[in-house]
Amino acid sequence: MEHLALFASERAPYFVGWGTLALINAGLAQGKGRGGLIWFLLSLLFGPLATLALVLLPKPRARLF
């Protein structure tokens, strides 16, 4: 049973970093006028690729109505 605890403790920083990146991406998305929750979920799935997409995509155009 101890080997499972060791395995979980080694991967903990990875999950913390991935979650932090998702929160940062949500804030970045809201700053660009996009949905923060959607980008948070996308970031949980795709991580740094979602960050790259957020940085490269232009701001959405203003709505007429």
C-alpha positions as CSV (number, residue, x, y, z in Angstrom):
1,M,0.0,0.0,0.0
2,E,2.9,2.3,0.6
3,H,3.9,2.2,-3.1
4,L,0.6,3.8,-4.0
5,A,1.2,6.7,-1.6
6,L,4.6,7.3,-3.0
7,F,3.2,7.2,-6.6
8,A,0.6,9.8,-5.7
9,S,3.0,12.1,-3.9
10,E,5.4,12.2,-6.9
11,R,2.6,13.2,-9.3
12,A,1.1,15.9,-7.0
13,P,3.2,18.8,-8.2
14,Y,2.2,17.9,-11.8
15,F,-1.5,18.2,-11.0
16,V,-1.0,21.4,-9.0
17,G,0.9,23.0,-11.9
18,W,-1.7,21.9,-14.4
19,G,-4.5,23.3,-12.3
20,T,-2.7,26.6,-11.8
21,L,-2.2,26.9,-15.5
22,A,-5.9,26.3,-16.0
23,L,-6.8,29.1,-13.6
24,I,-4.3,31.5,-15.3
25,N,-5.8,30.6,-18.7
26,A,-9.3,31.3,-17.4
27,G,-8.2,34.8,-16.3
28,L,-6.4,35.4,-19.6
29,A,-9.5,34.4,-21.5
30,Q,-11.8,36.7,-19.5
31,G,-9.3,39.5,-20.1
32,K,-9.6,38.9,-23.8
33,G,-13.4,38.9,-23.7
34,R,-13.9,35.1,-23.8
35,G,-15.6,32.7,-21.5
36,G,-13.4,31.9,-18.5
37,L,-15.2,28.7,-17.5
38,I,-15.0,27.2,-21.0
39,W,-11.3,28.0,-21.3
40,F,-10.7,26.7,-17.8
41,L,-12.2,23.3,-18.8
42,L,-10.3,23.4,-22.1
43,S,-7.1,24.1,-20.2
44,L,-7.7,21.1,-17.9
45,L,-7.9,18.9,-21.0
46,F,-5.2,20.5,-23.2
47,G,-3.0,22.4,-20.9
48,P,-0.2,24.4,-22.6
49,L,-1.9,23.9,-26.0
50,A,-4.9,25.9,-24.7
51,T,-2.5,28.6,-23.5
52,L,-1.0,28.8,-27.0
53,A,-4.4,29.1,-28.6
54,L,-5.4,31.9,-26.2
55,V,-2.3,33.9,-26.9
56,L,-2.5,33.5,-30.7
57,L,-6.3,34.0,-31.1
58,P,-7.3,37.6,-31.6
59,K,-9.9,39.3,-29.4
60,P,-13.4,38.6,-30.5
61,R,-15.1,41.4,-32.4
62,A,-17.6,43.6,-30.6
63,R,-21.2,42.5,-31.0
64,L,-23.6,44.8,-32.8
65,F,-26.5,44.2,-30.5
